[in-house]
Amino acid sequence: MASSSLVDPRINRLESQVRSLQSQVTRLQSQLPRASNSRTAPQSTSPRPEEPSFDQQFDTLAILIIELQERVSVLEARIDATTSASD
C-alpha cells in the first residue's frame, strides 16, 4: 500500500489526468460537426451512430480511471521493487 505522503500527489495526478481526458472528449465532440460537414459522401448512405448517454459516457470514463489506477499501481510496484533492490 502506498504511504500517505504518496496518496495526495497520486490523487492530484489522477484528477489532472481526468480533467485532461474530459478536455480531450470535449475537443473531440466539438470536432464532430465539422468533420461531418467536411465529408463529401452524403449522410444518408450510412446510418448515424447513436450518441452515448451521459451514463454510458460516465461508465466509460470510470473504466478508464480504474485502468489508469491499475497502471499507476503497477508502476509504483515496479519503482518500489527497483528502489528496494538498490538499498
Secondary structure, DSSP 8 states (H G I E B T S, - for coil): ---HHHHHHHHHHHHHHHHHHHHHHHHHHHHHHHHHHT-SS-GGGS-------HHHHHHHHHHHHHHHHHHHHHHHHHHHHHHHHH-
